[in-house]
Amino acid sequence: MTNADDIKDLALSFARADADREEAVRELETRCGGRRVAAVRARQHLAEELEADAGRVEIERAISLLDDLLGRLPV
């Protein structure tokens, strides 16, 4: 499992559990070690899944969490 897969799965887990947004984003940031690449790849995978199966709320929430995470990480 790649780091991006780990981040994707964690974001989905937080989305399904309707976890506290701030805590979820902090944990995702810790898990990716501040590296954008893993977060970007995780978001891309989720976007592809959403395109194939539109309307899945947990994927939309997970993408939103990753968007918040990417907003915190240096470019």
VEXDREN-2710 file (C-alpha; in Angstrom, 1 decimal):
% VEXDREN-2710
k/r/px/py/pz
1/MET/0.0/0.0/0.0
2/THR/1.4/3.4/-1.0
3/ASN/1.3/6.5/1.2
4/ALA/-1.4/7.9/-1.1
5/ASP/-3.5/4.8/-0.6
6/ASP/-3.1/5.2/3.2
7/ILE/-4.1/8.8/3.0
8/LYS/-7.1/8.0/0.8
9/ASP/-8.3/5.3/3.1
10/LEU/-7.9/7.4/6.1
11/ALA/-9.8/10.3/4.6
12/LEU/-12.6/8.0/3.6
13/SER/-12.7/6.6/7.1
14/PHE/-13.0/10.1/8.6
15/ALA/-15.7/11.0/6.1
16/ARG/-17.8/7.9/6.8
17/ALA/-17.5/8.5/10.6
18/ASP/-18.4/12.2/10.1
19/ALA/-15.3/12.9/12.3
20/ASP/-14.4/16.3/13.6
21/ARG/-13.1/18.2/10.6
22/GLU/-10.2/19.9/12.3
23/GLU/-9.0/16.8/14.0
24/ALA/-9.3/14.8/10.8
25/VAL/-7.3/17.3/8.7
26/ARG/-4.6/17.4/11.4
27/GLU/-4.3/13.6/11.5
28/LEU/-4.2/13.5/7.7
29/GLU/-1.4/16.1/7.8
30/THR/0.5/14.0/10.3
31/ARG/0.1/10.9/8.3
32/CYS/1.3/12.3/5.0
33/GLY/4.3/13.9/6.8
34/GLY/3.7/17.2/5.2
35/ARG/4.2/15.8/1.7
36/ARG/1.8/17.2/-0.9
37/VAL/2.4/14.4/-3.4
38/ALA/0.6/11.7/-1.3
39/ALA/-2.3/14.0/-0.6
40/VAL/-2.6/15.0/-4.3
41/ARG/-2.5/11.4/-5.5
42/ALA/-5.1/10.4/-2.8
43/ARG/-7.4/13.2/-4.0
44/GLN/-6.9/12.2/-7.7
45/HIS/-7.9/8.6/-6.8
46/LEU/-11.0/9.7/-5.0
47/ALA/-12.0/12.1/-7.8
48/GLU/-11.7/9.1/-10.3
49/GLU/-13.9/7.0/-8.0
50/LEU/-16.4/9.8/-7.7
51/GLU/-16.5/10.2/-11.5
52/ALA/-17.2/6.5/-11.8
53/ASP/-19.9/6.5/-9.1
54/ALA/-21.3/10.0/-8.8
55/GLY/-23.2/11.0/-5.7
56/ARG/-21.3/9.1/-3.1
57/VAL/-21.4/11.5/-0.2
58/GLU/-18.5/9.9/1.7
59/ILE/-16.2/10.4/-1.3
60/GLU/-17.2/14.0/-1.6
61/ARG/-16.5/14.5/2.1
62/ALA/-13.1/12.8/1.8
63/ILE/-12.2/15.0/-1.1
64/SER/-13.2/18.1/0.9
65/LEU/-11.0/17.0/3.8
66/LEU/-8.1/16.5/1.4
67/ASP/-8.8/20.0/-0.1
68/ASP/-8.5/21.4/3.4
69/LEU/-5.3/19.5/3.9
70/LEU/-3.8/20.7/0.6
71/GLY/-4.6/24.2/1.6
72/ARG/-2.3/23.8/4.7
73/LEU/0.6/22.1/2.9
74/PRO/3.4/24.1/1.3
75/VAL/3.5/24.2/-2.4
END
